[in-house]
Amino acid sequence: TRIMPYNAAIPGLVSTRAAAGRHIVSVDMYTAFTRDSNYKTALLADDLHPTPAGYTRMADTWYAAIGSLLR
């Protein structure tokens, strides 16, 4: 019940910092995981720590968001 309100606050925080001239990128890892209905068994080992597939999902999600900044 706390995840959704916390995640909903992030875009506003990012916008405020970006407007202040900060170089900031928001990466939505929650949606990256929960877009699969079986994410709790396929991507999480214990409801918190990722499985190897979960780490791959995280890496792919981060790279999609910031890969262009690394070149």
N, C-alpha and C positions, 0 to 999 in steps of 0.2 A: 504493500500500500504506500510505501514511501518512495519507491523507485520512480513512479510516473511523475509526481510533483517535482522531485529533484531533477529529473531529465527535462521537464518542461521549463525549468528556470535557466537551463544552460544557454539556449539561444540568446536570451536577453543579456546574459553576462558576456557572452562572446561579442554581441553587437556593441555593447558599451565599450569594451576594450578595443575593438576594431575602430570605433569612432574616435577613440583617443589616440589612434595611431599605432596601436600594438599590432604586431604580426601574429595572428592567432587563427587556428583552424579547429573547428569542432568535429569530432568523429563520433558518430552514433553507433557505438558497439552494441548497445541494447537491441536495436532493430536488426543489426547484422546477425545476432544470435536468434532472436525470437521470430524471425521470418520463417524459420523451419519449425513446424509444430512439434517435432521430436527433439528439439535442441537440448532438453534436459538430459537425455540419455545419449545423444549423438555427439554433443559438443561440450558437455560438462561431466567431470568425473565424480563430483560430489556436491552438486548444486552450487558450487562456488568456483572451483578450479577447472580450467579447461582441459579437455582431452587433447591428444595430438591434433585431431581434426579441428578442435576449438582454437588451438593456437594458430593453425593454418588459416582459419577464418579470420582471426584477429589480424594476422599479418597481411592478408589480402585486403582487408578493410582499411587498415592504416595506409598501405601502399596506394590504394585507390585515392585516398584523401590527400596524401602528401607527397606522392611519388614525383610529381612534376616539380616540387620544390627541392628535390634532392639532386637535380641535374644541373 
